[in-house]
C-alpha cells in the first residue's frame, strides 16, 4: 500500500446487509455480546435475533428500526476497530450521518458500550418526538437542481439533507412532499431512490427530538478522540473543546456534505479508503471521484499483501521482510527476472487451458431488446432492492456511481443475466468495466456477445 494516509469511512442508514450481525459476532464475540447486552438493557431488543435473518434493510428500517440501528452500529464499530489495528499509515476516520457515532467510538471518544447507549437514546428521542411520516430519498443530480426541485414543491419541511457526491444528493421531509419532489424529478428525467429510513434526518422538523436527545446524553462523559475524526456535518475535525453531546444532537437537524469532506481530507493525497460496515455505497462514491490518487479496499482485504505491490507479495510468499536491506538489494537486481518468469509460466498455463477447453456453442441473438430490458430490470431490482422503475425509466443509470453497486456485485449480476438467456460465460471470468450502465448490459445480452467478456 503506497498511500500517505488511510481513511476509514463509516456508513450511516445504509450500512446494513443480511449476515452482517453474524460477521460482527464472528470477528469480535466479546464486543458483540457487550453491545447486545446494552441493547437489551436500553431498548429491550436483542440484536442477536437478526442472526440468520434474511430480511432486507428496507423492511427492517420500518418494522424493526431499533434492531436495525444497533446492527448498523455494531457492524461499523467491529469492522472499524479491526481495521484500525491493521492500519500501517496515518489514519483518519469519517462518519457518514449516523456513522459518525461509530467513528467517534473507534476514534476513542467513547467506549463501544457507551456508544451503544448513545444509539439507544437517539432512537428513543426519535420514537417520541420525530414525525412518523418522515422519509428520505437520493436524487441523482447536482445540489443546484435539487434546490430547484425543493422550491418547486414549495414545502418548508422538505429540505436538502445532504450531498453525497457531485451528482448525488439527499432530500428529506414528509412522505407526501417527498413524493411530489420525486414526481418533479421524474418529469425532469432525474432518477430518485428511496432510502431505507423511518425518519427524515438532517431536517429542522427533528428539532424537538434533537433537544431531547441532547438532554438524554447529559450524563455521558465524552473524551477527546485519540484518532482524528472528521465530521461531514460540522465540516471539520472534532476538537478537544467540542461539546460532543450537543454536536451529536445537532446531527439530526443539520445537513451533511460528504463530498466536501473528501475534498478537504484527501484532494491530491494518495489515500486508501476502507468502508467499515456492511455494504459498499460509500466505496462507490469514493471510486466515482476521478483524477484523484485514491485506492478503495474492501474491509476484509485491508492489510493483506496487494498483488500490485510485487516486492511485498514475493517477500510474503518467502516469509521474508520486504523492508530488509538484503531483500531490497535482491529485488532491485532481480525484479524483472522474477516477474518475467511468473508471466511466462502463467501464459503457458492459460495456453494449455485454452487448447483443452471445449468450444462454446454459438450464442443466440435476442432481437427483442424490450423483452430483455424488462426481464433484466426485474432481476437487477430484486437483487439490489431497488424499484424496477429505476432501471426501466433510466437505462443510463450508472450501476456504481449512481446506485453504489461495486464491481464484484456487477460481475455476479452480469453472470446471472447471461445465465438467464443461456449465454456462454468465459472461464477466465467477466470484465464489467465497459458495461457500467444498466442499458449497456441490456444491449450486451440482447446481442448475445458475452463470449467477448474475458476479464482484462
GIMOHU-V257731 format. One line per field, one symbol per residue. ss: DSSP state (H for helix, E for strand, C for the rest). A space follows every 10 residues. Layout:
BEGIN
ss = ???
END
This chain:
BEGIN
ss = CCCCEEEEEE CCCCCCCCCH HHHHHHHCHH HHHHHHHHHH HHHCCCHHHH CCCCCCHHHH HHHCHHHHHH HHHHHHHHHH HHHHHHCCCE EEEEECCCHH HHHHHHCCCC CHHHHHHHHH HHHHHHHHHC CCCEEEEEEC CCHHHHHHHH HHHCCCCCEE EEEEECCEEE EEEEHHHHHH HHHHHHHCCC CEEECCCCCC CCCHHHHHHH HHHHHHCCCC CCCCCCCCEE ECCCCEECCC CCCHHHHHHH CCCCCEEHHH HHHHHHCCCC EEEEECCCCC HHHHHHHCCC CCCEEEECCC CCCCCCCCCH HHHHHHHCCC CCCCHHHHHH HHHHHHHHHH HHHHHHHHHH HHHHHHCCCC CCCCCCCCHH HHHHHHHHHH HHHHCCCCHH HHHCCCCECC CCCCCCHHHH HHHHHHHHHH CCCCCCCCCC CCCCCCEHHH HHHHHHHCCH HHCCCC
END
